[in-house]
């Protein structure tokens, strides 16, 4: 699985890159049909919390997308991965029926 990490108008963080890569690799080992992931970190001033992580997965079928907005990036990553895992479970059930 290829992982593309983008930092939108915030400084690049190697620690966050390693953290999100580790989480996505675990997801990829569980669901081996994931092709790629695009992760974007950004700070939105209009939001109360403002630390936004959005993850888009490329897999067979429609693309999977999750976005989380919390007060720190680590929690945003966890929330987004959790949402993607729910979507992947549903997709896997659809695959097993066909």
TORMARFI-126890 format. One record per atom (N, C-alpha, C): chain; x, y, z; residue number from 1. Coordinates in steps of 0.001 Angstrom, whole numbers. Layout:
% residues N
<c = A | X = X | Y = Y | Z = Z | k = NUM>
...
This chain:
% residues 98
<c = A | X = 849 | Y = -1183 | Z = 0 | k = 1>
<c = A | X = 0 | Y = 0 | Z = 0 | k = 1>
<c = A | X = 889 | Y = 1238 | Z = 0 | k = 1>
<c = A | X = 553 | Y = 2184 | Z = -862 | k = 2>
<c = A | X = 1262 | Y = 3461 | Z = -896 | k = 2>
<c = A | X = 541 | Y = 4461 | Z = 0 | k = 2>
<c = A | X = 1321 | Y = 5230 | Z = 731 | k = 3>
<c = A | X = 756 | Y = 6226 | Z = 1641 | k = 3>
<c = A | X = 1316 | Y = 7590 | Z = 1270 | k = 3>
<c = A | X = 421 | Y = 8542 | Z = 1002 | k = 4>
<c = A | X = 807 | Y = 9907 | Z = 675 | k = 4>
<c = A | X = 313 | Y = 10801 | Z = 1810 | k = 4>
<c = A | X = 1232 | Y = 11471 | Z = 2498 | k = 5>
<c = A | X = 872 | Y = 12321 | Z = 3635 | k = 5>
<c = A | X = 1111 | Y = 13774 | Z = 3266 | k = 5>
<c = A | X = 76 | Y = 14594 | Z = 3456 | k = 6>
<c = A | X = 162 | Y = 16015 | Z = 3128 | k = 6>
<c = A | X = -54 | Y = 16848 | Z = 4385 | k = 6>
<c = A | X = 713 | Y = 17902 | Z = 4511 | k = 7>
<c = A | X = 556 | Y = 18850 | Z = 5604 | k = 7>
<c = A | X = 141 | Y = 20176 | Z = 4981 | k = 7>
<c = A | X = -1106 | Y = 20561 | Z = 5177 | k = 8>
<c = A | X = -1653 | Y = 21751 | Z = 4542 | k = 8>
<c = A | X = -1457 | Y = 22958 | Z = 5463 | k = 8>
<c = A | X = -532 | Y = 23812 | Z = 5094 | k = 9>
<c = A | X = -224 | Y = 25053 | Z = 5807 | k = 9>
<c = A | X = 120 | Y = 24838 | Z = 7275 | k = 9>
<c = A | X = 753 | Y = 23705 | Z = 7576 | k = 10>
<c = A | X = 1297 | Y = 23450 | Z = 8911 | k = 10>
<c = A | X = 2671 | Y = 22816 | Z = 8712 | k = 10>
<c = A | X = 3542 | Y = 22886 | Z = 9727 | k = 11>
<c = A | X = 4882 | Y = 22297 | Z = 9579 | k = 11>
<c = A | X = 4825 | Y = 20765 | Z = 9462 | k = 11>
<c = A | X = 5749 | Y = 20207 | Z = 8682 | k = 12>
<c = A | X = 5837 | Y = 18757 | Z = 8513 | k = 12>
<c = A | X = 6346 | Y = 18140 | Z = 9812 | k = 12>
<c = A | X = 5722 | Y = 17032 | Z = 10220 | k = 13>
<c = A | X = 6108 | Y = 16351 | Z = 11450 | k = 13>
<c = A | X = 6455 | Y = 14897 | Z = 11139 | k = 13>
<c = A | X = 7710 | Y = 14535 | Z = 11344 | k = 14>
<c = A | X = 8143 | Y = 13149 | Z = 11115 | k = 14>
<c = A | X = 7436 | Y = 12205 | Z = 12088 | k = 14>
<c = A | X = 7235 | Y = 12654 | Z = 13318 | k = 15>
<c = A | X = 6565 | Y = 11830 | Z = 14324 | k = 15>
<c = A | X = 5152 | Y = 11490 | Z = 13887 | k = 15>
<c = A | X = 4412 | Y = 12480 | Z = 13395 | k = 16>
<c = A | X = 3042 | Y = 12226 | Z = 12938 | k = 16>
<c = A | X = 3045 | Y = 11343 | Z = 11701 | k = 16>
<c = A | X = 4015 | Y = 11528 | Z = 10816 | k = 17>
<c = A | X = 4110 | Y = 10696 | Z = 9624 | k = 17>
<c = A | X = 4326 | Y = 9235 | Z = 10005 | k = 17>
<c = A | X = 5226 | Y = 8992 | Z = 10956 | k = 18>
<c = A | X = 5488 | Y = 7626 | Z = 11415 | k = 18>
<c = A | X = 4249 | Y = 7045 | Z = 12096 | k = 18>
<c = A | X = 3580 | Y = 7857 | Z = 12907 | k = 19>
<c = A | X = 2395 | Y = 7402 | Z = 13647 | k = 19>
<c = A | X = 1275 | Y = 6977 | Z = 12691 | k = 19>
<c = A | X = 962 | Y = 7823 | Z = 11730 | k = 20>
<c = A | X = -130 | Y = 7518 | Z = 10803 | k = 20>
<c = A | X = 256 | Y = 6362 | Z = 9877 | k = 20>
<c = A | X = 1530 | Y = 6270 | Z = 9512 | k = 21>
<c = A | X = 1983 | Y = 5157 | Z = 8682 | k = 21>
<c = A | X = 1831 | Y = 3839 | Z = 9428 | k = 21>
<c = A | X = 2198 | Y = 3828 | Z = 10700 | k = 22>
<c = A | X = 2057 | Y = 2619 | Z = 11529 | k = 22>
<c = A | X = 595 | Y = 2184 | Z = 11613 | k = 22>
<c = A | X = -294 | Y = 3138 | Z = 11859 | k = 23>
<c = A | X = -1730 | Y = 2824 | Z = 11968 | k = 23>
<c = A | X = -2280 | Y = 2296 | Z = 10648 | k = 23>
<c = A | X = -1886 | Y = 2911 | Z = 9539 | k = 24>
<c = A | X = -2383 | Y = 2480 | Z = 8235 | k = 24>
<c = A | X = -1806 | Y = 1127 | Z = 7822 | k = 24>
<c = A | X = -572 | Y = 840 | Z = 8230 | k = 25>
<c = A | X = 24 | Y = -467 | Z = 7923 | k = 25>
<c = A | X = -739 | Y = -1577 | Z = 8649 | k = 25>
<c = A | X = -1158 | Y = -1315 | Z = 9892 | k = 26>
<c = A | X = -1967 | Y = -2297 | Z = 10628 | k = 26>
<c = A | X = -3281 | Y = -2541 | Z = 9891 | k = 26>
<c = A | X = -3888 | Y = -1476 | Z = 9428 | k = 27>
<c = A | X = -5147 | Y = -1583 | Z = 8685 | k = 27>
<c = A | X = -4923 | Y = -2353 | Z = 7384 | k = 27>
<c = A | X = -3816 | Y = -2089 | Z = 6737 | k = 28>
<c = A | X = -3497 | Y = -2751 | Z = 5474 | k = 28>
<c = A | X = -3233 | Y = -4247 | Z = 5663 | k = 28>
<c = A | X = -2643 | Y = -4607 | Z = 6782 | k = 29>
<c = A | X = -2389 | Y = -6032 | Z = 7022 | k = 29>
<c = A | X = -3696 | Y = -6779 | Z = 7292 | k = 29>
<c = A | X = -4654 | Y = -6083 | Z = 7857 | k = 30>
<c = A | X = -5964 | Y = -6678 | Z = 8132 | k = 30>
<c = A | X = -6805 | Y = -6777 | Z = 6857 | k = 30>
<c = A | X = -6736 | Y = -5740 | Z = 6025 | k = 31>
<c = A | X = -7490 | Y = -5684 | Z = 4770 | k = 31>
<c = A | X = -6471 | Y = -5535 | Z = 3634 | k = 31>
<c = A | X = -6011 | Y = -6658 | Z = 3091 | k = 32>
<c = A | X = -4906 | Y = -6635 | Z = 2131 | k = 32>
<c = A | X = -5286 | Y = -6100 | Z = 755 | k = 32>
<c = A | X = -6547 | Y = -5794 | Z = 522 | k = 33>
<c = A | X = -6965 | Y = -5274 | Z = -777 | k = 33>
<c = A | X = -6974 | Y = -3750 | Z = -842 | k = 33>
<c = A | X = -6481 | Y = -3083 | Z = 198 | k = 34>
<c = A | X = -6342 | Y = -1622 | Z = 158 | k = 34>
<c = A | X = -5168 | Y = -1281 | Z = -753 | k = 34>
<c = A | X = -5395 | Y = -368 | Z = -1706 | k = 35>
<c = A | X = -4369 | Y = -29 | Z = -2688 | k = 35>
<c = A | X = -3485 | Y = 1121 | Z = -2201 | k = 35>
<c = A | X = -4121 | Y = 2226 | Z = -1792 | k = 36>
<c = A | X = -3339 | Y = 3390 | Z = -1363 | k = 36>
<c = A | X = -4135 | Y = 4235 | Z = -381 | k = 36>
<c = A | X = -3414 | Y = 5160 | Z = 262 | k = 37>
<c = A | X = -4040 | Y = 6069 | Z = 1216 | k = 37>
<c = A | X = -3481 | Y = 7472 | Z = 1017 | k = 37>
<c = A | X = -4372 | Y = 8456 | Z = 1116 | k = 38>
<c = A | X = -3962 | Y = 9857 | Z = 1080 | k = 38>
<c = A | X = -4407 | Y = 10473 | Z = 2404 | k = 38>
<c = A | X = -3432 | Y = 10986 | Z = 3159 | k = 39>
<c = A | X = -3702 | Y = 11563 | Z = 4469 | k = 39>
<c = A | X = -3393 | Y = 13054 | Z = 4403 | k = 39>
<c = A | X = -4305 | Y = 13865 | Z = 4932 | k = 40>
<c = A | X = -4079 | Y = 15317 | Z = 4949 | k = 40>
<c = A | X = -4280 | Y = 15843 | Z = 6369 | k = 40>
<c = A | X = -3276 | Y = 16553 | Z = 6851 | k = 41>
<c = A | X = -3367 | Y = 17218 | Z = 8152 | k = 41>
<c = A | X = -3512 | Y = 18708 | Z = 7891 | k = 41>
<c = A | X = -4435 | Y = 19335 | Z = 8599 | k = 42>
<c = A | X = -4561 | Y = 20789 | Z = 8484 | k = 42>
<c = A | X = -5166 | Y = 21358 | Z = 9757 | k = 42>
<c = A | X = -5005 | Y = 22649 | Z = 9917 | k = 43>
<c = A | X = -5559 | Y = 23357 | Z = 11074 | k = 43>
<c = A | X = -6633 | Y = 24312 | Z = 10558 | k = 43>
<c = A | X = -7841 | Y = 24179 | Z = 11116 | k = 44>
<c = A | X = -8937 | Y = 25063 | Z = 10710 | k = 44>
<c = A | X = -9290 | Y = 25977 | Z = 11876 | k = 44>
<c = A | X = -9131 | Y = 27273 | Z = 11655 | k = 45>
<c = A | X = -9401 | Y = 28242 | Z = 12716 | k = 45>
<c = A | X = -10882 | Y = 28408 | Z = 13003 | k = 45>
<c = A | X = -11726 | Y = 28118 | Z = 12029 | k = 46>
<c = A | X = -13160 | Y = 28313 | Z = 12221 | k = 46>
<c = A | X = -13769 | Y = 27276 | Z = 13154 | k = 46>
<c = A | X = -13084 | Y = 26158 | Z = 13337 | k = 47>
<c = A | X = -13588 | Y = 25085 | Z = 14198 | k = 47>
<c = A | X = -13160 | Y = 25336 | Z = 15636 | k = 47>
<c = A | X = -13881 | Y = 24726 | Z = 16572 | k = 48>
<c = A | X = -13529 | Y = 24854 | Z = 17991 | k = 48>
<c = A | X = -12212 | Y = 24135 | Z = 18268 | k = 48>
<c = A | X = -12098 | Y = 22875 | Z = 17805 | k = 49>
<c = A | X = -10892 | Y = 22099 | Z = 18065 | k = 49>
<c = A | X = -9810 | Y = 22412 | Z = 17034 | k = 49>
<c = A | X = -10142 | Y = 22268 | Z = 15765 | k = 50>
<c = A | X = -9269 | Y = 22745 | Z = 14704 | k = 50>
<c = A | X = -8199 | Y = 21826 | Z = 14171 | k = 50>
<c = A | X = -7848 | Y = 20754 | Z = 14852 | k = 51>
<c = A | X = -6817 | Y = 19831 | Z = 14354 | k = 51>
<c = A | X = -7511 | Y = 18754 | Z = 13519 | k = 51>
<c = A | X = -7410 | Y = 18870 | Z = 12200 | k = 52>
<c = A | X = -8173 | Y = 18026 | Z = 11286 | k = 52>
<c = A | X = -7259 | Y = 17013 | Z = 10599 | k = 52>
<c = A | X = -7717 | Y = 15764 | Z = 10573 | k = 53>
<c = A | X = -7043 | Y = 14712 | Z = 9823 | k = 53>
<c = A | X = -8070 | Y = 14085 | Z = 8902 | k = 53>
<c = A | X = -7788 | Y = 14084 | Z = 7600 | k = 54>
<c = A | X = -8690 | Y = 13415 | Z = 6665 | k = 54>
<c = A | X = -7897 | Y = 12329 | Z = 5938 | k = 54>
<c = A | X = -8530 | Y = 11169 | Z = 5802 | k = 55>
<c = A | X = -7878 | Y = 10021 | Z = 5174 | k = 55>
<c = A | X = -8792 | Y = 9489 | Z = 4080 | k = 55>
<c = A | X = -8227 | Y = 9290 | Z = 2896 | k = 56>
<c = A | X = -8963 | Y = 8717 | Z = 1776 | k = 56>
<c = A | X = -8248 | Y = 7436 | Z = 1361 | k = 56>
<c = A | X = -8989 | Y = 6331 | Z = 1335 | k = 57>
<c = A | X = -8419 | Y = 5045 | Z = 942 | k = 57>
<c = A | X = -8889 | Y = 4662 | Z = -451 | k = 57>
<c = A | X = -7984 | Y = 4144 | Z = -1221 | k = 58>
<c = A | X = -8317 | Y = 3619 | Z = -2531 | k = 58>
<c = A | X = -8361 | Y = 2102 | Z = -2410 | k = 58>
<c = A | X = -9519 | Y = 1525 | Z = -2749 | k = 59>
<c = A | X = -9735 | Y = 86 | Z = -2662 | k = 59>
<c = A | X = -10733 | Y = -278 | Z = -3758 | k = 59>
<c = A | X = -10925 | Y = -1568 | Z = -4021 | k = 60>
<c = A | X = -11937 | Y = -1945 | Z = -5012 | k = 60>
<c = A | X = -13310 | Y = -1384 | Z = -4628 | k = 60>
<c = A | X = -14003 | Y = -817 | Z = -5588 | k = 61>
<c = A | X = -15291 | Y = -182 | Z = -5311 | k = 61>
<c = A | X = -15093 | Y = 1301 | Z = -5078 | k = 61>
<c = A | X = -16124 | Y = 1963 | Z = -4555 | k = 62>
<c = A | X = -16011 | Y = 3406 | Z = -4290 | k = 62>
<c = A | X = -14917 | Y = 3713 | Z = -3261 | k = 62>
<c = A | X = -14351 | Y = 4886 | Z = -3374 | k = 63>
<c = A | X = -13307 | Y = 5285 | Z = -2426 | k = 63>
<c = A | X = -13892 | Y = 5444 | Z = -1030 | k = 63>
<c = A | X = -13055 | Y = 5185 | Z = -31 | k = 64>
<c = A | X = -13453 | Y = 5312 | Z = 1367 | k = 64>
<c = A | X = -12836 | Y = 6591 | Z = 1915 | k = 64>
<c = A | X = -13616 | Y = 7351 | Z = 2680 | k = 65>
<c = A | X = -13142 | Y = 8628 | Z = 3188 | k = 65>
<c = A | X = -13588 | Y = 8821 | Z = 4629 | k = 65>
<c = A | X = -12695 | Y = 9365 | Z = 5442 | k = 66>
<c = A | X = -13038 | Y = 9706 | Z = 6825 | k = 66>
<c = A | X = -12299 | Y = 10983 | Z = 7209 | k = 66>
<c = A | X = -12961 | Y = 11798 | Z = 8015 | k = 67>
<c = A | X = -12383 | Y = 13061 | Z = 8455 | k = 67>
<c = A | X = -12699 | Y = 13221 | Z = 9938 | k = 67>
<c = A | X = -11697 | Y = 13617 | Z = 10715 | k = 68>
<c = A | X = -11894 | Y = 13807 | Z = 12148 | k = 68>
<c = A | X = -11318 | Y = 15156 | Z = 12560 | k = 68>
<c = A | X = -12003 | Y = 15805 | Z = 13488 | k = 69>
<c = A | X = -11604 | Y = 17125 | Z = 13976 | k = 69>
<c = A | X = -11614 | Y = 17095 | Z = 15499 | k = 69>
<c = A | X = -10423 | Y = 17060 | Z = 16098 | k = 70>
<c = A | X = -10321 | Y = 17056 | Z = 17562 | k = 70>
<c = A | X = -9300 | Y = 18104 | Z = 17998 | k = 70>
<c = A | X = -8964 | Y = 18085 | Z = 19292 | k = 71>
<c = A | X = -8021 | Y = 19086 | Z = 19797 | k = 71>
<c = A | X = -6555 | Y = 18668 | Z = 19650 | k = 71>
<c = A | X = -6277 | Y = 17427 | Z = 19179 | k = 72>
<c = A | X = -4905 | Y = 17060 | Z = 18832 | k = 72>
<c = A | X = -4896 | Y = 16097 | Z = 17644 | k = 72>
<c = A | X = -3796 | Y = 16078 | Z = 16925 | k = 73>
<c = A | X = -3721 | Y = 15311 | Z = 15679 | k = 73>
<c = A | X = -3751 | Y = 13802 | Z = 15918 | k = 73>
<c = A | X = -3150 | Y = 13345 | Z = 17026 | k = 74>
<c = A | X = -3154 | Y = 11903 | Z = 17309 | k = 74>
<c = A | X = -4572 | Y = 11383 | Z = 17454 | k = 74>
<c = A | X = -5396 | Y = 12100 | Z = 18191 | k = 75>
<c = A | X = -6788 | Y = 11681 | Z = 18375 | k = 75>
<c = A | X = -7557 | Y = 11766 | Z = 17059 | k = 75>
<c = A | X = -7262 | Y = 12766 | Z = 16256 | k = 76>
<c = A | X = -7914 | Y = 12882 | Z = 14946 | k = 76>
<c = A | X = -7579 | Y = 11679 | Z = 14073 | k = 76>
<c = A | X = -6313 | Y = 11223 | Z = 14115 | k = 77>
<c = A | X = -5905 | Y = 10050 | Z = 13344 | k = 77>
<c = A | X = -6664 | Y = 8822 | Z = 13846 | k = 77>
<c = A | X = -6716 | Y = 8642 | Z = 15165 | k = 78>
<c = A | X = -7421 | Y = 7482 | Z = 15738 | k = 78>
<c = A | X = -8886 | Y = 7471 | Z = 15327 | k = 78>
<c = A | X = -9541 | Y = 8621 | Z = 15411 | k = 79>
<c = A | X = -10961 | Y = 8709 | Z = 15056 | k = 79>
<c = A | X = -11190 | Y = 8416 | Z = 13578 | k = 79>
<c = A | X = -10336 | Y = 8954 | Z = 12727 | k = 80>
<c = A | X = -10481 | Y = 8729 | Z = 11286 | k = 80>
<c = A | X = -10243 | Y = 7258 | Z = 10936 | k = 80>
<c = A | X = -9221 | Y = 6649 | Z = 11545 | k = 81>
<c = A | X = -8933 | Y = 5231 | Z = 11297 | k = 81>
<c = A | X = -10093 | Y = 4364 | Z = 11785 | k = 81>
<c = A | X = -10654 | Y = 4720 | Z = 12926 | k = 82>
<c = A | X = -11794 | Y = 3975 | Z = 13471 | k = 82>
<c = A | X = -12979 | Y = 4018 | Z = 12511 | k = 82>
<c = A | X = -13248 | Y = 5193 | Z = 11963 | k = 83>
<c = A | X = -14347 | Y = 5346 | Z = 11006 | k = 83>
<c = A | X = -14069 | Y = 4538 | Z = 9737 | k = 83>
<c = A | X = -12828 | Y = 4561 | Z = 9265 | k = 84>
<c = A | X = -12475 | Y = 3794 | Z = 8075 | k = 84>
<c = A | X = -12604 | Y = 2291 | Z = 8315 | k = 84>
<c = A | X = -12267 | Y = 1867 | Z = 9526 | k = 85>
<c = A | X = -12368 | Y = 445 | Z = 9838 | k = 85>
<c = A | X = -13819 | Y = -27 | Z = 9768 | k = 85>
<c = A | X = -14737 | Y = 806 | Z = 10229 | k = 86>
<c = A | X = -16161 | Y = 479 | Z = 10121 | k = 86>
<c = A | X = -16564 | Y = 328 | Z = 8658 | k = 86>
<c = A | X = -16105 | Y = 1260 | Z = 7829 | k = 87>
<c = A | X = -16435 | Y = 1211 | Z = 6404 | k = 87>
<c = A | X = -15813 | Y = -20 | Z = 5739 | k = 87>
<c = A | X = -14591 | Y = -369 | Z = 6144 | k = 88>
<c = A | X = -13922 | Y = -1531 | Z = 5563 | k = 88>
<c = A | X = -14618 | Y = -2833 | Z = 5945 | k = 88>
<c = A | X = -15118 | Y = -2906 | Z = 7175 | k = 89>
<c = A | X = -15862 | Y = -4098 | Z = 7607 | k = 89>
<c = A | X = -17105 | Y = -4286 | Z = 6751 | k = 89>
<c = A | X = -17815 | Y = -3191 | Z = 6500 | k = 90>
<c = A | X = -19004 | Y = -3261 | Z = 5645 | k = 90>
<c = A | X = -18626 | Y = -3697 | Z = 4233 | k = 90>
<c = A | X = -17534 | Y = -3151 | Z = 3706 | k = 91>
<c = A | X = -17090 | Y = -3492 | Z = 2354 | k = 91>
<c = A | X = -16709 | Y = -4966 | Z = 2285 | k = 91>
<c = A | X = -16058 | Y = -5471 | Z = 3336 | k = 92>
<c = A | X = -15634 | Y = -6864 | Z = 3361 | k = 92>
<c = A | X = -16853 | Y = -7792 | Z = 3359 | k = 92>
<c = A | X = -17912 | Y = -7405 | Z = 4090 | k = 93>
<c = A | X = -19147 | Y = -8206 | Z = 4105 | k = 93>
<c = A | X = -19754 | Y = -8264 | Z = 2714 | k = 93>
<c = A | X = -19747 | Y = -7156 | Z = 1985 | k = 94>
<c = A | X = -20274 | Y = -7120 | Z = 625 | k = 94>
<c = A | X = -19467 | Y = -8046 | Z = -281 | k = 94>
<c = A | X = -18130 | Y = -8021 | Z = -122 | k = 95>
<c = A | X = -17258 | Y = -8887 | Z = -929 | k = 95>
<c = A | X = -17557 | Y = -10357 | Z = -657 | k = 95>
<c = A | X = -17774 | Y = -10707 | Z = 604 | k = 96>
<c = A | X = -17947 | Y = -12117 | Z = 951 | k = 96>
<c = A | X = -19271 | Y = -12670 | Z = 442 | k = 96>
<c = A | X = -20261 | Y = -11829 | Z = 192 | k = 97>
<c = A | X = -21547 | Y = -12276 | Z = -307 | k = 97>
<c = A | X = -21530 | Y = -12558 | Z = -1788 | k = 97>
<c = A | X = -20533 | Y = -12028 | Z = -2514 | k = 98>
<c = A | X = -20488 | Y = -12215 | Z = -3966 | k = 98>
<c = A | X = -19542 | Y = -13304 | Z = -4378 | k = 98>
